[in-house]
C-alpha cells in the first residue's frame, strides 16, 4: 500500500522512537527548570514531576496499544506526534500563566502542603498531556515494525533500546548544553521542532495534512522569534537581568536603594547590595561576626575564605570592615560569580575561584585552624557558612560535638588554600 512506503524503511521508525524518548526526558528536565523559579527545585517538586510524567507515560502506553490494534494507520500516530510538538512548543509561553493562575487559585483554598498541591496540579495541567501522547509511540511502532513473529523479540528490543538511548541523551543535553546556552524556552522549542519535523516528513511523503503541518511550522517559528523577550517573571517590569545557568534561574533587579539577586521569581533573596547603607539590616549581616570569632580585627587582619561566594556581597563587607585581609571566594556557579563584578561591586582584590567548595578544599594542602561555632538552641545549623580561619566542617567533628571557641587542626592534602 502507498501509505506504507516510508514505513518500509525501519530506520524511519527507529528515528521516531529515538527522538520520542529523547523528547520525554527533555520535557521532564525542562519541567524542573520551568517550575523551579515558582516552586523551587526541592525533592518534593522533583517527586511530583517524575511521578506525573511516569503516570502519563503509562497511560499513553496503554492507550497507544489499544489505538494501534483498533486503527493501525500510522497517520494517527504521526498526527499525535505533531500535536505533542505543538503542545511542547507552547509550554514555556502558556505554561507560566497556568502555573501562576493555578498557584493563585489554590492559595485561596489550601492552607497546608501548598507546595505539593500547587506543583502537582501545575504539572498535571502543563506536562501530562504531551507525555501521554509520546507514551503512545512505542506500542504503535511495535505494531508497524513487527512483520514476523520470528523476529518480534529482536524488533521490540531494538525499539526499547533506542528509546532508552534517546532518553539518556535527552537527560544530559538540556541540562549541560541547551538550557545554559539558550534558555528553557528555546530548549522546549528545539525538541518540539524535532518532533514536528519527523511528523512533517511522514505527512509530506504521504501528501496529507499539509495545512496542519504548515500551521505547526509557522507557530513554532513565531514562538522562536518571540523567545528573546521571554521572561519567567512575566508580571514584573524593570528587571535588570534574567538568565539561566546549569544550576539556577537568575534574576537581578535594581532599585533606587539596592541590587538584588533572586533564584526564585515568587520569593527569596539570595544576595542583596545596599547602595546607600553598608549593612542590609537583615539576618545576612550576622555573618560579619565570623571573622571576629576567628580573632580577625582591623588591627589583626587575616585570611578569609568564603565557601559559596554568591555575588560577593559578604566578601565586599569583609573588605570594608576588615581592611588588609586576604579574601578568597569559592562559587560553583560561574554565571553567579560573573554577576558579582558586573552588578554587585565585588572588589578586584577578592580572588574568585569557580569550584565546588568541598572539592576545592580537598585539593588544597594547608593546615587550617577551625573555630567551631556552637549550635544555637532551636537551630539546626550555624549562621555563617564561612571559613575565616574558621571552617565549619560537615564531617568532623560531628554536629553534636560542636562547641563555641573550640579549635581543631585539619590537614588538607595536595594544595595550599591561601596564597
Secondary structure, DSSP 8 states (H G I E B T S, - for coil): -GGGTGGGSHHHHHHHHHHHHHHHHHHHHHHHHHHHHHH-S-HHHHHHHHHHHHHHHHHHHHHHHHHHHH---HHHHHHHHHHHHHHHHHHHHHHHHHHHHHHHHHHTT--SSHHHHHHHHHHHHHHHHHHHHHHHHHHHHHHHH---TTSHHHHHHHHHHHHHHHHHHHHHHIIIIIHHHH-HHHHHHHHHHHHHHHHHHHHHHHT--HHHHHHHHHHHHHHHHHGGG--S-TT---EEEEEE-SS-EEEEEE-SSEEEEES-SSS--SEEEESS-SS-SSGGGGGGHHHHHTT--SSS--EEEEES-TTSHHHHHHHHHSTT-EEEEEES-HHHHHHHHHHS---TTSEEEES-HHHHHHT----EEEEE----TT-SS-S---BSS----SSSS-GGG--TTEEEEE---SS-S--
